[in-house]
Amino acid sequence: MSRSNGHNHGDPPSEMDESHETHETNQSLMMITAGPSIWAAHFLASYVTAAVWCAKSAGRDGSLTAVRIAIAVFTLLALGGIAAAGWYGYRRHTYGGATTPHDFDTPHDRHRFLGFATLLLAGLSAVATIFVAVVAIFVETCH
């Protein structure tokens, strides 16, 4: 018997174990999209900044030093936001001390599964954000 909730580790929790935090009315799918949304905003900000800089300020052979600094700032902010989304997902995934897989059709396992999906999407978004930023390392001029 587990001391934390009174049932065997492999058994699904009963409905009486359902806490306020995992209740269906308190669930939202918005956090699962946070990582990819932050990556998309970073991608757009990086490329729009470079395009506007080259078109309006630097000219065809102009230096991208200012844009590279801006992309570095965008990247740090984006990775911070993605890390926060990933931490939120990790906390949901490890809620109640359960381990994967989350196979039972219970509010607790749905809560953990959404946390796991959020964590994985945050990791993928962090990798994608870094790949967008790597371009700024290699491209030095608008040409």
Legacy VTK file of the C-alpha trace (Angstrom):
# vtk DataFile Version 3.0
C-alpha trace
ASCII
DATASET POLYDATA
POINTS 143 float
0.000 0.000 0.000
1.158 3.475 -0.790
1.217 5.909 2.086
0.360 8.889 -0.101
-3.083 7.890 -1.331
-4.029 4.545 0.186
-4.076 2.357 -2.948
-1.599 0.045 -4.640
0.933 1.683 -6.956
-0.484 0.055 -10.100
-4.154 0.557 -9.278
-5.979 3.580 -10.604
-6.918 6.151 -7.969
-10.529 6.191 -6.955
-12.786 9.152 -7.613
-12.670 9.897 -3.888
-8.922 10.616 -4.276
-9.584 13.322 -6.866
-8.228 16.634 -5.656
-9.330 20.103 -6.567
-6.193 20.619 -8.691
-6.917 17.715 -11.058
-10.673 18.220 -11.248
-11.904 18.419 -14.858
-13.237 21.959 -14.491
-9.749 23.190 -13.538
-7.986 21.750 -16.609
-6.905 23.754 -19.613
-5.136 22.898 -22.849
-3.620 26.372 -23.128
-0.284 25.492 -21.504
0.354 22.654 -23.936
0.615 25.272 -26.693
2.872 27.659 -24.747
6.216 26.264 -25.924
5.344 26.104 -29.631
3.702 29.546 -29.435
6.821 31.074 -27.887
8.985 29.425 -30.557
6.707 30.778 -33.313
6.875 34.296 -31.839
10.676 34.022 -31.601
10.916 32.814 -35.205
8.732 35.650 -36.445
10.492 38.323 -34.372
13.934 37.157 -35.482
13.219 37.076 -39.196
11.087 40.232 -39.255
13.794 42.115 -37.353
16.449 40.975 -39.829
14.259 41.730 -42.849
13.307 45.221 -41.692
16.904 45.996 -40.674
18.273 44.945 -44.048
15.529 46.660 -46.038
15.358 49.971 -44.156
18.633 50.531 -42.287
21.669 48.538 -43.346
21.231 48.025 -47.056
22.222 44.978 -49.074
25.795 44.653 -47.751
25.180 46.084 -44.288
26.306 44.505 -41.050
23.902 42.455 -38.940
25.620 43.138 -35.615
22.630 44.958 -34.108
20.251 42.292 -35.403
22.455 39.541 -33.990
22.302 41.185 -30.568
18.518 41.543 -30.844
18.171 37.867 -31.830
20.339 36.879 -28.851
17.992 38.818 -26.545
14.924 37.309 -28.242
16.454 33.858 -27.821
17.195 34.291 -24.118
13.667 35.558 -23.472
12.120 32.752 -25.522
14.190 30.049 -23.818
13.197 31.478 -20.433
9.505 31.314 -21.344
9.858 27.825 -22.793
11.705 26.692 -19.659
8.836 28.018 -17.531
6.310 26.107 -19.671
8.474 22.991 -19.419
8.708 23.321 -15.640
4.937 23.680 -15.444
4.572 20.537 -17.557
7.103 18.649 -15.439
5.253 19.564 -12.251
1.986 18.300 -13.738
3.666 15.162 -15.054
5.088 14.240 -11.646
1.928 15.171 -9.725
1.259 12.680 -6.973
4.535 10.837 -7.492
3.226 8.507 -10.217
5.418 7.171 -12.986
4.696 6.621 -16.671
2.744 5.281 -18.424
-0.418 7.162 -17.604
-2.776 4.446 -18.813
-5.824 4.853 -16.600
-8.800 6.956 -17.617
-8.776 9.038 -14.469
-8.484 12.767 -13.894
-5.073 12.205 -12.249
-3.642 10.368 -15.255
-5.092 12.872 -17.725
-3.505 15.625 -15.634
-0.141 13.833 -15.735
-0.398 13.027 -19.452
-1.067 16.661 -20.370
1.912 17.638 -18.227
4.103 15.105 -20.032
2.944 16.357 -23.441
3.600 19.957 -22.347
7.092 19.010 -21.175
7.929 17.240 -24.439
6.611 20.085 -26.584
8.619 22.566 -24.512
11.775 20.522 -25.154
11.086 20.389 -28.872
10.372 24.130 -28.913
13.667 24.856 -27.123
15.582 22.902 -29.777
13.707 24.712 -32.568
14.420 28.096 -30.937
18.128 27.319 -30.762
18.134 26.305 -34.448
16.539 29.640 -35.375
19.169 31.512 -33.352
22.095 29.569 -34.841
21.482 31.298 -38.168
22.484 34.608 -36.563
25.888 33.147 -35.670
26.765 32.255 -39.257
25.161 35.098 -41.229
27.097 38.340 -40.791
25.705 40.589 -43.511
22.386 41.209 -45.197
23.742 39.824 -48.469
LINES 1 144
143 0 1 2 3 4 5 6 7 8 9 10 11 12 13 14 15 16 17 18 19 20 21 22 23 24 25 26 27 28 29 30 31 32 33 34 35 36 37 38 39 40 41 42 43 44 45 46 47 48 49 50 51 52 53 54 55 56 57 58 59 60 61 62 63 64 65 66 67 68 69 70 71 72 73 74 75 76 77 78 79 80 81 82 83 84 85 86 87 88 89 90 91 92 93 94 95 96 97 98 99 100 101 102 103 104 105 106 107 108 109 110 111 112 113 114 115 116 117 118 119 120 121 122 123 124 125 126 127 128 129 130 131 132 133 134 135 136 137 138 139 140 141 142
